[in-house]
Amino acid sequence: MKMKRAILSVILCIILIYSTACGNSGKTDTAVQSTAGDTASTAKDVSFPLKESATLTMWCGFNVNASKVMSDFSGSHVFQEMEKITNTKIKFIHPAIGQEVEQFNLMIASNEYPDMVMGGISFYSGGGDKAVADGIFIKLNDLIAKYAPNYSKLLANNPDAARQCSSDNSIMSAILPIMRQDNLCWHGPSIRADWLKETGLDTPVTISDWEEMLTAMKKNHPDSTPLIFNFAGAPVGEGFKNRGEDHWGVFLSAYGMGPSLYNDNGTVKLGAIQPGYKDYLELINRWYKNGLIDADFPARDEEGLNAIITSGKAGAMVGSVDIASNLFGSQKIDYVTAPYPVLKEGDKINYRAFDAVASPIANSVSISTQCKNPEIAVAWLDYAFSEKGSLLYNFGLEGEGYTLQEGKPVFTDTVLNNPDISTETALFLYKMQSFPQLRYGAYANPGTLRKPAVMEQKIAWTEQCTADLAMPPVTLTADEAKAYSNIMSTANVYRNEMVLKFIMGAESLDKFDSYVKQMDKMGINDAIKIYQDALGRYLKR
């Protein structure tokens, strides 16, 4: 009972800091300090609701969970309310789920563009600046200054947000989501509690502790997979199954590096060619040989990974704690989380799951050159950065999605415990999980808030680790992007093949130095220099 009260106290404290920044020990960007204004209905000479109704079109990816209750995003209660508030109707154009890039390219080739495009700056070859130069998207700087007072105020009060919302050339090619406060670390190691208890060991802290625990689990349960790496949420091709490392660096970060490219105090490095990477590979190779990780990990898809847990054959998982809670919980299995592993007790971890202050870029919205009312489009997007608009997007309609308790928003059971739809679907029906907005992050995640233990676990990881080694969202020039792609299209294939061979024992780790030399011959240091130059420009924005 005392523990429950303590956890509830943690949640109440979190709710009380909605309107201020949430502390973060990492070097992640300083999030917006509740500077959203109340200029929600008037942006210079665009005043909502409009006297005459307007219609805008928007191309954006759809969501499989949303598709269970609506045919397009106009079925969301958020956008239905937005139409009432602004007298502006949005006609959504959705590409087939999973075919967004292909259908975006077809749309561009057709020379017929909708008024607004979501994710265009990440899809367009050469990025947002190139799309502006090619006459696809509008340069938004002047429009934002005139018609987006809430967004402008947020950028004026937060240097990191301002840096990330424009390019090296000071071009704003899209309106991006902005974090209201630093988001919590959602990704790390979770352990099956009953199997841990069987070992007679404490929750592991060091990598040696982990090896001892996994070995004991394998002895107690010979047919089990003591540890799996769940890659849900990682970019395509960047999960453990492809690269032999966790996308957010769990275990690898103990060796003082990040996965892929990382920022070591202003110097860009690639983890996979560092001397310490060999030590990491020796560890994972040993675990593979001893049956401590999934023997079929390169071929295992996400559904197959989940099945290992739901069949009761997994002892621990690296991945989202929300997913761990759902998977273990579906089998009524208790679990505990462990800190990010370290080599020696007391070591610092400087890479973890994090969000840039202006993220995700995939949810940014650009305005096309064929939009006849760009000022209305900008003002419409700006509403989501006002206090009222932020509440609407993050929590839904008052009385339906949330109620105010002591002046703070608290989700209703319609969102948290709806017997008719899943929480994942409620994220899009009653609130809006994607689209540019002033984001509350984990503090508006129903799956986290309804499970106080999950929130406590995220706070613990956030307090333990920093993201000092994380690369900020730099941008490459068109020429740099082409050169980088030419190098990495072959270097990544070679890297991934060799790492998996090292782990599975098909290649001896005595050849690690030869592998690093071959990466150099393939131009990896030229690729690193491209990002070093981009980082230098980013820091000067």
C-alpha positions as CSV (number, residue, x, y, z in Angstrom):
1,M,0.0,0.0,0.0
2,K,2.8,2.4,0.8
3,M,4.5,1.6,-2.5
4,K,1.2,2.4,-4.4
5,R,0.9,5.7,-2.6
6,A,4.5,6.5,-3.4
7,I,4.0,5.8,-7.1
8,L,0.8,7.9,-7.1
9,S,2.8,10.7,-5.5
10,V,5.3,10.5,-8.4
11,I,2.5,10.8,-10.9
12,L,0.9,13.8,-9.1
13,C,4.2,15.5,-9.1
14,I,4.6,14.9,-12.8
15,I,1.2,16.3,-13.5
16,L,1.9,19.4,-11.5
17,I,4.9,20.2,-13.8
18,Y,3.0,20.2,-17.0
19,S,3.3,23.9,-17.4
20,T,7.1,24.0,-16.7
21,A,10.0,22.2,-18.1
22,C,10.7,18.6,-16.9
23,G,14.3,18.1,-15.7
24,N,16.6,15.9,-17.7
25,S,20.2,15.0,-16.9
26,G,21.1,14.5,-20.6
27,K,22.5,16.9,-23.1
28,T,19.4,16.6,-25.1
29,D,18.0,19.9,-26.2
30,T,16.5,22.2,-23.6
31,A,12.8,21.9,-24.3
32,V,10.2,24.7,-24.5
33,Q,9.5,26.3,-21.1
34,S,5.7,26.7,-21.5
35,T,6.0,29.8,-23.7
36,A,2.9,29.0,-25.8
37,G,0.7,32.1,-26.0
38,D,-3.0,32.5,-26.0
39,T,-3.1,34.0,-29.5
40,A,-5.0,30.9,-30.6
41,S,-7.8,32.5,-32.7
42,T,-6.1,35.5,-34.3
43,A,-2.9,35.5,-36.4
44,K,-2.5,39.1,-37.8
45,D,-5.1,39.3,-40.5
46,V,-6.2,35.6,-40.4
47,S,-8.9,35.3,-37.7
48,F,-10.5,32.1,-36.6
49,P,-13.2,31.1,-37.1
50,L,-13.0,32.4,-40.7
51,K,-16.0,34.4,-41.9
52,E,-16.1,32.2,-45.1
53,S,-15.3,28.6,-44.8
54,A,-12.1,27.3,-46.4
55,T,-10.9,23.9,-47.6
56,L,-7.3,22.7,-47.6
57,T,-5.8,19.4,-48.7
58,M,-3.1,17.5,-46.8
59,W,-1.1,14.5,-47.9
60,C,0.0,12.5,-44.9
61,G,0.7,9.0,-43.8
62,F,-2.1,7.1,-42.1
63,N,-1.9,4.8,-39.1
64,V,-3.0,1.2,-38.9
65,N,-4.5,1.7,-35.4
66,A,-6.4,4.8,-36.6
67,S,-7.7,2.8,-39.6
68,K,-9.7,0.5,-37.3
69,V,-12.2,3.3,-36.5
70,M,-11.9,5.8,-39.4
71,S,-11.3,5.9,-43.1
72,D,-9.1,9.0,-42.9
73,F,-8.0,11.5,-40.2
74,S,-11.1,13.5,-40.7
75,G,-12.7,10.9,-38.5
76,S,-10.6,12.1,-35.5
77,H,-12.5,14.1,-33.0
78,V,-9.5,16.5,-32.9
79,F,-9.9,17.5,-36.5
80,Q,-13.6,17.6,-36.3
81,E,-13.2,20.1,-33.4
82,M,-10.5,22.0,-35.4
83,E,-13.0,22.5,-38.2
84,K,-15.5,24.0,-35.8
85,I,-12.9,26.3,-34.3
86,T,-11.3,27.5,-37.5
87,N,-14.1,27.0,-40.1
88,T,-11.5,25.3,-42.2
89,K,-12.0,21.8,-43.5
90,I,-9.0,19.5,-44.2
91,K,-9.3,16.9,-46.9
92,F,-6.8,14.2,-46.1
93,I,-5.0,12.3,-48.8
94,H,-3.4,9.1,-47.4
95,P,-0.9,6.9,-49.2
96,A,-1.2,3.2,-48.7
97,I,0.3,2.2,-45.3
98,G,3.9,1.1,-45.9
99,Q,4.1,2.7,-49.3
100,E,4.6,6.3,-48.2
101,V,8.0,7.0,-49.9
102,E,7.0,5.4,-53.2
103,Q,3.7,7.3,-53.3
104,F,5.3,10.6,-52.3
105,N,7.7,10.2,-55.2
106,L,4.8,9.5,-57.6
107,M,3.0,12.6,-56.3
108,I,6.1,14.8,-56.9
109,A,6.5,13.3,-60.4
110,S,2.9,14.1,-61.2
111,N,3.5,17.9,-60.6
112,E,0.2,18.1,-58.8
113,Y,0.6,18.8,-55.1
114,P,-1.9,19.2,-52.3
115,D,-1.8,22.3,-50.1
116,M,0.1,20.6,-47.3
117,V,2.5,17.7,-47.1
118,M,3.5,15.8,-44.0
119,G,7.0,14.4,-43.8
120,G,8.0,15.9,-47.1
121,I,11.3,17.2,-45.9
122,S,12.4,13.7,-44.9
123,F,11.0,12.1,-48.1
124,Y,12.3,14.6,-50.6
125,S,15.8,13.8,-52.0
126,G,18.0,16.6,-50.8
127,G,15.7,17.6,-48.0
128,G,13.6,20.7,-47.3
129,D,16.0,23.3,-48.8
130,K,16.2,21.4,-52.1
131,A,12.4,21.1,-52.1
132,V,12.1,24.9,-51.7
133,A,14.8,25.5,-54.4
134,D,13.0,23.1,-56.8
135,G,9.7,24.9,-56.3
136,I,7.9,22.1,-54.5
137,F,7.5,23.7,-51.0
138,I,7.2,27.4,-50.0
139,K,9.9,29.0,-47.9
140,L,7.9,29.7,-44.7
141,N,10.0,32.2,-42.8
142,D,7.9,35.3,-43.6
143,L,4.6,33.4,-43.4
144,I,5.5,32.0,-40.0
145,A,6.6,35.4,-38.7
146,K,3.3,36.9,-39.8
147,Y,0.7,34.1,-39.4
148,A,2.1,31.8,-36.7
149,P,2.5,33.9,-33.5
150,N,2.5,30.9,-31.1
151,Y,5.1,28.9,-33.1
152,S,7.2,32.1,-33.5
153,K,7.1,32.8,-29.8
154,L,8.2,29.2,-28.9
155,L,11.2,29.5,-31.3
156,A,12.1,33.0,-30.0
157,N,12.3,31.6,-26.4
158,N,14.2,28.4,-27.2
159,P,17.5,28.4,-29.1
160,D,17.6,24.7,-29.7
161,A,14.1,24.7,-31.1
162,A,15.0,27.6,-33.4
163,R,18.1,25.8,-34.5
164,Q,16.3,22.6,-35.4
165,C,13.3,24.3,-37.1
166,S,15.4,26.0,-39.8
167,S,18.3,24.8,-42.0
168,D,21.9,25.7,-42.2
169,N,20.8,28.3,-44.8
170,S,18.1,29.7,-42.3
171,I,15.3,28.3,-44.5
172,M,12.1,27.1,-42.8
173,S,10.7,24.6,-45.2
174,A,8.2,23.0,-42.7
175,I,6.5,23.5,-39.3
176,L,7.8,20.8,-36.9
177,P,6.4,19.4,-33.7
178,I,8.1,20.9,-30.6
179,M,8.5,19.2,-27.2
180,R,6.9,21.1,-24.3
181,Q,9.5,19.6,-21.9
182,D,12.3,17.0,-22.3
183,N,10.7,13.7,-23.0
184,L,11.4,10.7,-20.8
185,C,13.6,7.7,-21.8
186,W,11.2,5.0,-22.9
187,H,13.6,2.3,-24.0
188,G,15.8,0.0,-21.9
189,P,16.1,-3.5,-20.3
190,S,13.1,-5.3,-18.7
191,I,13.4,-8.6,-16.8
192,R,10.9,-11.4,-16.0
193,A,10.6,-11.0,-12.2
194,D,9.9,-14.7,-11.4
195,W,12.9,-15.9,-13.4
196,L,15.1,-13.3,-11.8
197,K,14.0,-14.5,-8.4
198,E,14.8,-18.1,-9.3
199,T,18.4,-17.1,-9.9
200,G,18.7,-15.7,-6.4
201,L,20.5,-12.7,-7.9
202,D,19.8,-9.0,-7.5
203,T,18.7,-6.8,-10.5
204,P,21.8,-6.6,-12.7
205,V,23.8,-3.4,-12.8
206,T,27.0,-4.3,-14.6
207,I,27.5,-6.4,-17.8
208,S,29.1,-9.1,-15.6
209,D,25.9,-9.1,-13.5
210,W,23.9,-9.6,-16.7
211,E,26.0,-12.5,-17.9
212,E,25.7,-14.2,-14.6
213,M,21.9,-13.7,-14.6
214,L,21.3,-14.8,-18.2
215,T,23.5,-17.9,-17.7
216,A,21.5,-18.9,-14.6
217,M,18.2,-18.4,-16.5
218,K,19.5,-20.6,-19.3
219,K,20.4,-23.3,-16.8
220,N,17.0,-23.1,-15.1
221,H,15.1,-23.0,-18.5
222,P,17.2,-24.8,-21.1
223,D,14.6,-24.2,-23.9
224,S,14.4,-20.5,-23.3
225,T,15.8,-17.4,-24.9
226,P,17.2,-15.5,-21.9
227,L,17.5,-12.2,-23.7
228,I,15.8,-10.7,-26.8
229,F,16.3,-7.3,-28.5
230,N,12.9,-5.9,-29.6
231,F,13.5,-3.4,-32.4
232,A,10.0,-1.9,-32.6
233,G,10.4,1.8,-33.2
234,A,13.8,1.6,-34.8
235,P,14.2,2.9,-38.3
236,V,13.8,0.2,-41.0
237,G,17.1,-1.7,-41.2
238,E,18.5,-0.4,-38.0
239,G,17.4,-3.0,-35.5
240,F,19.5,-5.6,-33.7
241,K,18.5,-8.2,-36.3
242,N,20.2,-6.1,-39.0
243,R,23.1,-4.5,-37.2
244,G,23.9,-6.5,-34.2
245,E,23.4,-3.6,-31.8
246,D,20.4,-2.0,-30.1
247,H,19.2,1.1,-31.9
248,W,19.4,3.1,-28.7
249,G,22.7,1.6,-27.5
250,V,21.7,-0.6,-24.6
251,F,24.8,-2.7,-23.7
252,L,26.9,-0.9,-26.4
253,S,26.8,2.4,-24.5
254,A,28.6,0.7,-21.6
255,Y,31.7,0.8,-23.8
256,G,31.6,4.6,-24.0
257,M,30.1,4.9,-27.5
258,G,26.8,5.3,-29.3
259,P,25.3,3.2,-32.0
260,S,26.0,4.3,-35.6
261,L,27.3,7.9,-35.8
262,Y,27.5,9.7,-32.5
263,N,28.8,13.1,-31.2
264,D,31.7,12.8,-28.9
265,N,32.0,16.4,-27.5
266,G,31.9,17.9,-31.0
267,T,33.7,15.1,-32.8
268,V,31.7,12.8,-35.0
269,K,32.5,9.1,-34.6
270,L,31.2,5.8,-35.8
271,G,30.7,3.2,-33.1
272,A,31.3,0.2,-35.4
273,I,35.0,1.0,-36.0
274,Q,36.0,2.0,-32.5
275,P,38.4,-0.2,-30.6
276,G,35.8,-0.7,-27.9
277,Y,33.4,-2.1,-30.4
278,K,35.5,-5.3,-30.6
279,D,35.0,-5.8,-26.9
280,Y,31.3,-5.4,-27.4
281,L,31.3,-7.9,-30.2
282,E,33.3,-10.4,-28.1
283,L,30.5,-10.1,-25.4
284,I,27.6,-10.6,-27.9
285,N,29.5,-13.4,-29.7
286,R,30.0,-15.2,-26.3
287,W,26.3,-14.8,-25.5
288,Y,25.3,-16.1,-28.9
289,K,27.5,-19.2,-28.5
290,N,26.1,-19.9,-25.0
291,G,22.5,-19.6,-26.1
292,L,21.9,-16.4,-24.1
293,I,20.4,-14.5,-27.0
294,D,18.1,-15.6,-29.8
295,A,19.8,-18.0,-32.1
296,D,17.6,-16.9,-35.0
297,F,17.8,-13.2,-34.4
298,P,18.7,-12.2,-38.0
299,A,15.6,-13.9,-39.4
300,R,13.2,-13.0,-36.5
301,D,10.5,-10.4,-37.3
302,E,8.8,-8.3,-34.7
303,E,5.8,-10.7,-34.5
304,G,8.2,-13.6,-33.9
305,L,10.1,-11.7,-31.2
306,N,6.8,-10.9,-29.4
307,A,5.8,-14.5,-29.6
308,I,8.9,-15.6,-27.6
309,I,7.7,-13.4,-24.7
310,T,4.0,-14.3,-25.0
311,S,4.9,-18.0,-25.1
312,G,6.7,-17.6,-21.8
313,K,10.2,-18.4,-23.2
314,A,12.0,-15.1,-22.7
315,G,13.8,-14.0,-19.6
316,A,14.5,-10.4,-20.5
317,M,13.9,-7.9,-23.2
318,V,15.6,-4.7,-24.4
319,G,13.0,-2.4,-25.9
320,S,10.2,0.0,-25.1
321,V,9.0,-0.4,-21.6
322,D,5.5,0.2,-22.8
323,I,5.8,-2.8,-25.1
324,A,7.4,-4.9,-22.4
325,S,4.6,-4.0,-20.0
326,N,2.0,-5.0,-22.6
327,L,3.7,-8.3,-23.7
328,F,4.6,-9.5,-20.2
329,G,1.2,-8.2,-18.9
330,S,-0.7,-10.1,-21.5
331,Q,0.6,-13.3,-19.9
332,K,0.1,-12.0,-16.4
333,I,3.9,-12.1,-15.9
334,D,5.4,-9.6,-13.6
335,Y,8.6,-7.9,-14.7
336,V,11.1,-5.4,-13.4
337,T,13.3,-2.9,-15.2
338,A,17.0,-2.7,-14.8
339,P,19.3,0.3,-15.3
340,Y,21.3,0.7,-18.5
341,P,24.2,-1.8,-18.1
342,V,27.7,-0.5,-17.2
343,L,31.1,-2.0,-17.2
344,K,31.9,-1.0,-13.6
345,E,29.4,0.0,-11.0
346,G,29.3,3.8,-10.8
347,D,30.1,4.3,-14.5
348,K,28.1,6.9,-16.4
349,I,26.0,6.1,-19.5
350,N,26.0,8.9,-22.0
351,Y,23.7,7.4,-24.7
352,R,20.1,6.5,-24.3
353,A,16.7,6.8,-26.1
354,F,15.9,10.5,-26.5
355,D,13.8,13.0,-28.5
356,A,15.1,16.1,-30.2
357,V,13.2,19.2,-29.1
358,A,11.8,19.6,-32.6
359,S,10.7,16.0,-33.4
360,P,9.7,13.8,-35.0
361,I,10.6,15.3,-38.4
362,A,8.3,12.7,-40.0
363,N,5.4,14.6,-38.5
364,S,6.5,18.0,-39.9
365,V,4.2,19.7,-42.4
366,S,5.3,21.7,-45.4
367,I,3.1,23.9,-47.6
368,S,3.3,23.4,-51.4
369,T,3.8,26.1,-54.0
370,Q,0.4,25.2,-55.3
371,C,-1.4,26.1,-52.1
372,K,-3.7,29.1,-52.9
373,N,-4.2,30.1,-49.2
374,P,-0.8,29.5,-47.5
375,E,-1.6,32.1,-44.9
376,I,-4.6,30.1,-43.7
377,A,-2.6,26.9,-43.8
378,V,0.1,28.4,-41.6
379,A,-2.4,29.9,-39.2
380,W,-4.3,26.6,-39.0
381,L,-1.0,24.7,-38.2
382,D,-0.1,27.4,-35.6
383,Y,-3.2,26.7,-33.5
384,A,-1.7,23.4,-32.3
385,F,1.1,25.5,-30.6
386,S,-1.3,27.6,-28.5
387,E,-2.3,26.5,-25.0
388,K,-5.8,25.6,-26.1
389,G,-4.6,23.9,-29.3
390,S,-1.9,22.0,-27.4
391,L,-4.5,20.6,-25.0
392,L,-6.7,19.6,-27.9
393,Y,-4.0,17.7,-29.7
394,N,-2.4,16.1,-26.7
395,F,-5.5,15.3,-24.6
396,G,-8.6,15.7,-26.8
397,L,-11.8,17.5,-26.0
398,E,-12.4,18.5,-22.4
399,G,-15.1,16.3,-20.9
400,E,-14.5,13.5,-23.4
401,G,-10.7,12.9,-23.6
402,Y,-9.8,14.7,-20.4
403,T,-11.0,16.6,-17.4
404,L,-9.3,19.3,-15.4
405,Q,-8.2,18.3,-11.9
406,E,-6.7,21.1,-9.9
407,G,-6.3,23.0,-13.2
408,K,-4.3,20.1,-14.9
409,P,-5.5,17.8,-17.6
410,V,-6.2,14.2,-16.7
411,F,-7.3,11.5,-19.2
412,T,-10.8,10.1,-18.8
413,D,-11.6,6.4,-18.9
414,T,-12.8,6.9,-22.5
415,V,-9.1,7.1,-23.4
416,L,-7.5,5.1,-20.7
417,N,-9.8,2.2,-20.2
418,N,-12.2,2.0,-23.2
419,P,-13.7,-1.4,-23.5
420,D,-14.5,-0.9,-27.2
421,I,-11.1,0.2,-28.6
422,S,-7.5,-0.2,-27.8
423,T,-5.4,2.6,-26.2
424,E,-3.4,2.7,-29.5
425,T,-6.5,3.5,-31.4
426,A,-7.7,6.0,-28.8
427,L,-4.5,8.0,-29.5
428,F,-5.9,9.0,-32.9
429,L,-9.6,9.0,-32.2
430,Y,-9.8,11.1,-29.1
431,K,-6.5,12.9,-29.3
432,M,-3.9,13.2,-32.1
433,Q,-0.7,11.4,-31.6
434,S,1.0,12.7,-34.8
435,F,1.0,16.1,-36.6
436,P,2.9,19.3,-35.7
437,Q,2.0,20.4,-32.2
438,L,3.4,21.5,-28.8
439,R,4.0,18.0,-27.5
440,Y,3.6,16.8,-23.9
441,G,5.4,13.5,-24.9
442,A,5.3,10.8,-22.2
443,Y,3.1,13.0,-20.1
444,A,0.3,12.7,-22.6
445,N,0.8,9.0,-23.4
446,P,-2.2,7.1,-22.0
447,G,-0.3,3.8,-22.0
448,T,2.2,5.3,-19.7
449,L,-0.1,7.3,-17.5
450,R,-2.4,4.4,-16.7
451,K,0.5,2.4,-15.4
452,P,2.3,4.3,-12.7
453,A,5.1,1.8,-12.6
454,V,5.9,2.4,-16.3
455,M,6.2,6.1,-15.6
456,E,8.5,5.4,-12.7
457,Q,10.7,3.2,-14.9
458,K,11.0,5.9,-17.5
459,I,12.0,8.5,-15.0
460,A,14.7,6.1,-13.5
461,W,16.3,5.6,-17.0
462,T,16.2,9.4,-17.7
463,E,17.8,10.2,-14.4
464,Q,20.5,7.5,-14.8
465,C,21.7,8.3,-18.3
466,T,22.5,11.3,-20.4
467,A,22.3,11.7,-24.1
468,D,25.6,13.6,-24.4
469,L,26.8,11.4,-27.2
470,A,23.6,11.8,-29.3
471,M,23.9,13.4,-32.8
472,P,21.6,16.4,-33.1
473,P,19.4,16.6,-36.2
474,V,21.9,18.0,-38.7
475,T,21.1,18.5,-42.3
476,L,23.3,17.6,-45.4
477,T,23.5,19.6,-48.6
478,A,22.3,17.9,-51.7
479,D,25.9,17.1,-52.8
480,E,26.7,15.8,-49.3
481,A,23.7,13.6,-49.2
482,K,24.6,12.1,-52.6
483,A,28.2,11.5,-51.6
484,Y,27.2,10.1,-48.2
485,S,24.6,7.8,-49.8
486,N,27.2,6.6,-52.4
487,I,29.6,5.6,-49.6
488,M,27.1,4.1,-47.1
489,S,25.1,2.1,-49.7
490,T,28.0,-0.3,-49.9
491,A,29.7,0.4,-46.5
492,N,26.6,-0.3,-44.5
493,V,26.0,-3.6,-46.3
494,Y,29.6,-4.7,-45.6
495,R,29.4,-3.5,-42.0
496,N,26.2,-5.3,-41.3
497,E,27.4,-8.5,-42.9
498,M,30.6,-8.5,-40.9
499,V,29.1,-7.6,-37.6
500,L,26.6,-10.5,-37.9
501,K,29.4,-12.8,-38.9
502,F,31.5,-11.8,-35.9
503,I,28.5,-12.3,-33.5
504,M,27.5,-15.7,-35.0
505,G,31.1,-17.0,-35.2
506,A,31.3,-17.2,-39.0
507,E,34.3,-14.8,-38.9
508,S,36.9,-14.7,-36.2
509,L,37.2,-11.5,-34.2
510,D,40.9,-11.7,-35.0
511,K,39.9,-10.1,-38.3
512,F,38.3,-7.0,-36.7
513,D,41.3,-4.8,-37.6
514,S,41.1,-6.0,-41.2
515,Y,37.4,-5.1,-41.2
516,V,38.1,-1.6,-39.9
517,K,40.8,-1.1,-42.6
518,Q,38.3,-2.3,-45.3
519,M,35.7,0.2,-44.0
520,D,38.4,2.9,-44.4
521,K,39.0,1.8,-48.0
522,M,35.3,2.0,-48.6
523,G,35.3,5.7,-47.6
524,I,33.9,5.5,-44.1
525,N,36.1,8.4,-42.9
526,D,34.9,10.5,-45.8
527,A,31.3,9.8,-44.7
528,I,32.2,10.7,-41.1
529,K,33.7,14.0,-42.3
530,I,30.5,14.8,-44.1
531,Y,28.6,14.6,-40.8
532,Q,31.4,16.5,-39.1
533,D,31.0,19.4,-41.5
534,A,27.2,19.2,-41.0
535,L,27.6,19.3,-37.2
536,G,29.8,22.3,-37.5
537,R,27.2,24.2,-39.5
538,Y,24.4,23.1,-37.2
539,L,26.3,24.5,-34.1
540,K,26.6,27.8,-35.9
541,R,22.9,28.2,-36.7
